[in-house]
Amino acid sequence: MRVALSRAIGLVMALAVAVPVSAQFGHPLKGTWTGDWNPSPGKQAHAVVEMTWDGKVIGGTVNPGPNGVAIAKATLDAATWAVHIEADGKDAAGKAVHYAVDGKLENIGSGNRALVGTWTEGAAKGPIKLVRN
């Protein structure tokens, strides 16, 4: 009887620790996502997208930092895990550039989920895989 009680207490304690840890991930898109995309054959570019969730709207920044661009629009279709992100900024020459990401979330139940799809930056378009850090 004493062994059964010890096991039950151990199980309750393990669940008490595991539940808050898994709950910390919050919204499926919240966090910093990094990856590489190919704007043209043989060329690779790094991308960072930081996403936030205020309870109603997905927000955040494309390539956060001094030249970061605020996300103007972001949607998640929870039925299909399809994601769409848009932002408008300027390139290195100061010309207007439109960013768009269209993809699908993979490994939803994992802490290292991925967003796989297409990155568009101005006229350049290529495949991307962003992984949440």
Backbone bond lengths (Angstrom), bond angles and torsions (degrees), N, CA, C in turn:
res aa  C-N    CA-C-N  psi(-1)  N-CA   C-N-CA  omega(-1)  CA-C   N-CA-C  phi
1 M - - - 1.448 - - 1.526 111.15 -
2 R 1.346 115.08 -40.94 1.446 119.68 -179.32 1.537 111.23 -64.57
3 V 1.345 117.42 -37.69 1.459 121.96 178.76 1.526 109.92 -65.53
4 A 1.317 117.71 -42.05 1.461 121.68 179.39 1.519 110.68 -63.00
5 L 1.333 116.50 -41.04 1.462 120.69 179.15 1.532 110.20 -65.46
6 S 1.333 118.02 -40.80 1.464 121.95 178.51 1.524 110.81 -63.30
7 R 1.330 116.80 -41.04 1.461 120.60 178.50 1.523 111.02 -65.59
8 A 1.320 116.73 -40.71 1.463 120.87 179.83 1.527 110.35 -63.98
9 I 1.327 116.17 -43.32 1.461 119.71 179.01 1.526 109.91 -64.72
10 G 1.335 117.32 -42.00 1.464 121.23 177.61 1.519 112.09 -60.58
11 L 1.331 117.35 -41.66 1.460 121.58 178.82 1.523 110.81 -64.49
12 V 1.320 117.12 -43.88 1.470 120.96 179.43 1.524 109.97 -62.27
13 M 1.321 117.29 -41.94 1.468 120.62 179.73 1.532 110.97 -66.17
14 A 1.318 117.16 -40.38 1.468 120.59 178.64 1.521 110.67 -63.46
15 L 1.321 117.30 -42.25 1.463 120.77 178.51 1.519 110.99 -67.29
16 A 1.315 117.46 -37.03 1.463 121.22 179.61 1.526 111.00 -62.60
17 V 1.318 117.37 -33.87 1.460 121.45 178.19 1.525 110.41 -80.23
18 A 1.321 118.10 -41.80 1.468 122.35 -175.04 1.517 112.93 -69.14
19 V 1.307 118.85 -38.70 1.466 121.42 -176.43 1.520 111.61 -62.85
20 P 1.350 120.48 -49.51 1.464 118.40 178.10 1.528 113.09 -63.27
21 V 1.312 118.88 -35.04 1.457 120.93 179.98 1.518 110.28 -63.43
22 S 1.328 118.23 -46.28 1.460 120.17 -179.57 1.520 111.57 -70.38
23 A 1.309 117.65 -27.52 1.460 120.40 -178.96 1.525 112.15 -76.45
24 Q 1.324 118.72 -14.82 1.451 121.46 -177.20 1.525 112.89 -69.53
25 F 1.312 118.95 -19.61 1.458 120.71 -177.94 1.524 112.03 -67.49
26 G 1.337 118.74 -30.88 1.454 121.79 176.62 1.518 113.06 64.06
27 H 1.331 116.21 -140.54 1.464 122.79 -179.07 1.531 109.41 -58.73
28 P 1.338 117.63 140.43 1.470 120.57 -175.97 1.529 115.21 -58.88
29 L 1.333 118.79 -22.50 1.461 120.87 -178.98 1.524 113.29 -99.93
30 K 1.316 118.01 -13.90 1.460 121.59 -176.13 1.522 111.06 -62.61
31 G 1.328 116.02 131.12 1.448 121.24 177.67 1.515 112.11 132.10
32 T 1.325 115.01 -174.86 1.454 121.35 179.17 1.518 109.19 -102.51
33 W 1.323 115.73 129.41 1.459 123.42 -177.29 1.518 108.67 -117.20
34 T 1.322 117.54 133.64 1.458 121.14 179.60 1.523 110.25 -130.78
35 G 1.322 115.12 152.06 1.458 119.39 177.87 1.510 111.39 -179.70
36 D 1.307 114.58 -177.81 1.458 121.52 179.55 1.521 109.49 -123.82
37 W 1.316 115.27 148.45 1.457 119.99 177.32 1.520 108.54 -135.46
38 N 1.303 115.83 164.32 1.460 121.93 -176.67 1.521 109.89 -114.27
39 P 1.355 117.60 98.08 1.465 120.21 179.60 1.522 112.97 -67.77
40 S 1.327 116.83 -23.60 1.463 121.63 175.85 1.523 107.27 -157.29
41 P 1.328 117.53 161.86 1.468 119.75 -179.23 1.534 111.71 -55.32
42 G 1.319 116.00 130.15 1.457 121.20 178.82 1.510 115.40 81.23
43 K 1.314 118.23 -2.39 1.456 121.93 -179.09 1.526 109.02 -115.63
44 Q 1.332 116.72 137.46 1.454 120.67 -178.90 1.530 109.43 -128.15
45 A 1.328 116.56 140.97 1.462 122.00 178.27 1.526 109.06 -131.32
46 H 1.322 116.32 144.51 1.464 121.61 179.46 1.528 109.15 -90.90
47 A 1.316 116.34 144.27 1.462 121.09 178.52 1.521 109.86 -134.66
48 V 1.325 115.08 145.10 1.462 122.45 175.53 1.523 107.01 -132.23
49 V 1.324 116.21 132.44 1.457 121.02 175.77 1.524 107.06 -130.25
50 E 1.317 115.48 123.03 1.459 120.93 177.78 1.531 106.80 -106.85
51 M 1.342 116.45 120.89 1.462 119.93 -177.46 1.518 111.32 -115.61
52 T 1.323 113.78 143.86 1.457 122.13 178.97 1.518 109.39 -122.15
53 W 1.316 115.64 165.29 1.467 121.89 177.80 1.519 107.04 -142.48
54 D 1.331 117.84 120.21 1.460 120.91 -179.17 1.530 112.25 -100.69
55 G 1.314 116.35 12.45 1.464 120.90 -177.68 1.522 112.07 100.00
56 K 1.330 117.05 -16.42 1.460 121.61 -179.60 1.523 112.77 -134.56
57 V 1.339 116.54 -39.48 1.464 121.24 -171.26 1.528 110.58 -125.60
58 I 1.332 115.27 138.24 1.455 121.27 171.79 1.525 106.69 -84.99
59 G 1.311 116.78 124.94 1.458 121.60 179.23 1.509 109.13 -128.19
60 G 1.324 115.63 -164.70 1.447 119.35 175.30 1.507 113.21 134.16
61 T 1.345 114.96 -159.69 1.453 121.84 -172.56 1.530 110.96 -140.60
62 V 1.322 115.73 137.06 1.461 121.96 171.83 1.521 106.45 -91.24
63 N 1.328 117.34 129.11 1.459 123.74 -177.91 1.533 111.48 49.68
64 P 1.360 116.33 64.26 1.465 120.83 -178.30 1.530 112.11 -55.07
65 G 1.293 115.62 149.54 1.456 122.39 -178.98 1.510 109.10 137.38
66 P 1.326 117.14 -162.93 1.461 119.85 -177.14 1.529 113.43 -60.82
67 N 1.334 117.38 -28.80 1.467 120.88 -179.98 1.519 112.03 -109.76
68 G 1.323 116.46 23.20 1.458 120.94 -179.30 1.518 112.16 -62.81
69 V 1.325 115.38 153.47 1.461 122.05 -178.34 1.529 108.32 -121.87
70 A 1.331 116.40 126.29 1.469 120.75 -179.50 1.528 110.63 -68.55
71 I 1.323 115.63 137.95 1.464 120.41 174.94 1.520 107.85 -68.52
72 A 1.329 117.23 125.47 1.461 122.47 179.96 1.519 111.51 -88.16
73 K 1.341 115.73 -33.41 1.455 120.41 -176.72 1.522 108.24 -152.71
74 A 1.327 115.98 134.76 1.463 120.59 175.46 1.516 108.48 -148.02
75 T 1.324 115.91 134.32 1.462 120.39 178.84 1.523 109.90 -133.25
76 L 1.316 114.13 151.71 1.455 122.48 174.87 1.514 107.74 -132.53
77 D 1.328 117.09 121.84 1.464 121.89 174.02 1.526 106.15 -93.79
78 A 1.324 116.63 101.21 1.464 121.46 -175.16 1.530 112.94 -65.26
79 A 1.322 118.07 -20.04 1.468 120.50 179.14 1.526 111.51 -71.93
80 T 1.347 116.22 -33.93 1.469 120.37 -177.55 1.529 112.26 -118.35
81 W 1.329 117.54 -6.11 1.460 125.03 -176.10 1.530 111.95 63.31
82 A 1.337 116.71 25.26 1.462 121.54 176.39 1.529 109.55 -78.49
83 V 1.330 115.95 139.21 1.461 122.60 -177.29 1.525 109.25 -124.65
84 H 1.334 115.24 139.47 1.466 121.01 174.50 1.529 107.34 -134.44
85 I 1.342 116.47 129.83 1.462 122.37 -179.70 1.520 108.54 -131.83
86 E 1.337 116.56 138.78 1.459 121.58 176.51 1.515 110.32 -134.85
87 A 1.325 116.42 145.15 1.462 122.85 175.85 1.517 108.74 -153.70
88 D 1.322 116.48 152.53 1.456 121.95 178.13 1.517 109.47 -125.03
89 G 1.318 116.32 128.03 1.460 120.85 -179.14 1.503 111.03 -145.85
90 K 1.337 115.28 -155.50 1.460 121.07 179.19 1.522 109.05 -128.53
91 D 1.333 115.29 146.37 1.462 119.51 177.21 1.532 109.50 -83.25
92 A 1.330 116.92 -175.17 1.465 122.05 -177.43 1.532 112.35 -60.60
93 A 1.333 116.84 -27.63 1.467 121.26 179.53 1.527 112.41 -87.39
94 G 1.323 117.50 -2.46 1.461 121.10 179.82 1.516 114.36 89.95
95 K 1.341 117.13 4.41 1.463 120.49 178.95 1.525 109.93 -82.54
96 A 1.330 114.99 148.96 1.468 120.30 178.94 1.526 110.55 -62.76
97 V 1.334 116.17 138.41 1.458 121.51 177.32 1.529 108.80 -138.45
98 H 1.314 115.02 137.25 1.463 121.24 179.00 1.522 108.74 -103.60
99 Y 1.324 116.28 131.32 1.458 122.81 176.54 1.518 108.56 -106.45
100 A 1.319 116.33 140.74 1.463 120.94 174.26 1.526 108.41 -146.84
101 V 1.308 115.08 138.97 1.462 121.23 175.47 1.517 106.81 -127.31
102 D 1.318 116.70 127.70 1.457 122.50 175.18 1.513 106.82 -127.95
103 G 1.318 116.04 125.69 1.457 118.80 -178.64 1.505 112.61 -168.00
104 K 1.309 114.12 -165.49 1.454 121.00 -177.19 1.527 108.22 -137.94
105 L 1.326 115.45 140.29 1.455 120.15 177.15 1.515 110.39 -76.09
106 E 1.324 115.57 139.03 1.459 122.53 175.45 1.521 108.58 -123.66
107 N 1.323 117.15 156.31 1.475 123.04 -179.43 1.525 111.54 56.37
108 I 1.320 116.67 49.06 1.460 122.25 -174.99 1.521 112.78 -54.50
109 G 1.315 117.93 -42.27 1.462 121.12 -176.96 1.512 114.14 -79.08
110 S 1.316 117.72 1.01 1.461 122.13 -175.32 1.522 110.60 -102.18
111 G 1.308 115.76 150.45 1.456 120.55 175.65 1.518 111.90 -69.60
112 N 1.326 117.88 -20.65 1.473 120.94 178.44 1.521 110.64 -109.04
113 R 1.329 114.75 52.26 1.467 118.57 179.15 1.520 110.88 -66.15
114 A 1.319 115.86 160.98 1.461 121.17 -176.47 1.526 110.41 -129.16
115 L 1.311 115.13 150.28 1.457 123.57 173.18 1.524 105.82 -113.51
116 V 1.329 116.50 113.05 1.459 121.85 -174.87 1.525 108.79 -116.11
117 G 1.333 116.16 129.17 1.456 118.61 -179.60 1.509 112.09 176.35
118 T 1.344 115.34 -134.11 1.457 122.51 -175.13 1.524 110.32 -124.54
119 W 1.320 115.77 133.59 1.469 122.98 175.68 1.520 106.78 -106.95
120 T 1.333 116.88 129.18 1.460 121.51 176.27 1.516 107.82 -119.97
121 E 1.319 115.68 129.90 1.464 121.94 178.53 1.516 106.96 -134.80
122 G 1.341 115.21 101.18 1.464 119.28 -173.87 1.516 109.53 65.20
123 A 1.339 117.17 -126.02 1.463 121.59 179.92 1.528 112.45 -87.30
124 A 1.336 117.28 -12.48 1.466 120.86 -179.11 1.530 110.67 -84.51
125 K 1.318 115.09 139.80 1.456 120.67 -178.00 1.519 108.44 -144.96
126 G 1.330 116.13 135.91 1.452 118.73 179.63 1.518 112.50 -163.55
127 P 1.323 116.73 168.61 1.464 120.96 -179.64 1.527 111.19 -69.99
128 I 1.336 115.14 149.48 1.460 120.45 177.21 1.514 110.80 -144.84
129 K 1.310 114.24 150.46 1.469 121.44 170.87 1.517 105.87 -132.29
130 L 1.328 115.38 110.78 1.453 121.93 176.49 1.519 108.55 -100.16
131 V 1.322 117.50 132.56 1.458 122.23 179.39 1.524 107.99 -114.63
132 R 1.331 115.76 134.44 1.465 118.96 179.58 1.525 108.67 -76.16
133 N 1.325 115.28 128.52 1.467 121.52 179.54 1.514 110.94 -82.01
